[in-house]
Amino acid sequence: MVVIFLGATTPEASWPVWSVLVLGTVTGGVAGGLRGVVSGWFLPSLTGAAGGNRTGRHWRSA
């Protein structure tokens, strides 16, 4: 969100439209890339053990 906020508050009213569009595209790319990097850091923590292994109980089929 910081990257998007900085990109959104940078242009002034005197900037031409094409400059704002380029800045918006670059800002979106950088923000998306950073989100991907941060998500990648946390992805390994989301791949835990299967449900039966997390409970500590071993269920037998009847």
DAWONOR-V560946 format. One record per residue. N is the residue number from 0. RES is the residue in three letters. OMEGA is omega in whole degrees, 0 to 359 (none if undefined). BURIAL is 1 if it has 24 or more other C-alpha atoms within 12 Angstrom, else 0. D_CENTER is the distance of its C-alpha to the mean C-alpha in Angstrom with 1 decimal. Layout:
BEGIN
N/RES/OMEGA/BURIAL/D_CENTER + N/RES/OMEGA/BURIAL/D_CENTER
END
This chain:
BEGIN
0/MET/180/0/9.7 + 1/VAL/181/0/12.2 + 2/VAL/179/0/11.7 + 3/ILE/179/0/12.0 + 4/PHE/179/0/14.9 + 5/LEU/179/0/16.6 + 6/GLY/181/1/16.5 + 7/ALA/182/0/17.9 + 8/THR/182/0/20.6 + 9/THR/185/0/21.8 + 10/PRO/177/0/23.9 + 11/GLU/183/0/27.3 + 12/ALA/182/0/29.6 + 13/SER/180/0/31.6 + 14/TRP/175/0/28.9 + 15/PRO/184/0/29.6 + 16/VAL/183/0/27.4 + 17/TRP/179/0/26.5 + 18/SER/179/0/25.2 + 19/VAL/179/0/22.9 + 20/LEU/178/0/21.7 + 21/VAL/179/0/21.1 + 22/LEU/178/1/19.3 + 23/GLY/179/1/17.0 + 24/THR/179/0/16.3 + 25/VAL/179/0/15.6 + 26/THR/178/1/13.5 + 27/GLY/178/0/11.3 + 28/GLY/179/0/11.2 + 29/VAL/180/0/10.6 + 30/ALA/178/0/7.7 + 31/GLY/178/0/6.1 + 32/GLY/178/0/7.4 + 33/LEU/177/0/6.4 + 34/ARG/177/0/2.6 + 35/GLY/179/0/4.7 + 36/VAL/181/0/7.2 + 37/VAL/177/0/6.2 + 38/SER/179/0/5.5 + 39/GLY/177/0/8.7 + 40/TRP/185/0/10.5 + 41/PHE/182/0/10.5 + 42/LEU/179/0/11.3 + 43/PRO/180/0/14.9 + 44/SER/181/0/15.5 + 45/LEU/182/0/14.8 + 46/THR/180/0/17.6 + 47/GLY/180/0/20.6 + 48/ALA/178/0/24.2 + 49/ALA/185/0/25.5 + 50/GLY/180/0/26.7 + 51/GLY/180/0/30.3 + 52/ASN/181/0/29.6 + 53/ARG/183/0/27.6 + 54/THR/182/0/30.6 + 55/GLY/179/0/33.1 + 56/ARG/178/0/35.5 + 57/HIS/184/0/36.6 + 58/TRP/176/0/37.5 + 59/ARG/176/0/40.4 + 60/SER/183/0/41.1 + 61/ALA/none/0/44.3
END
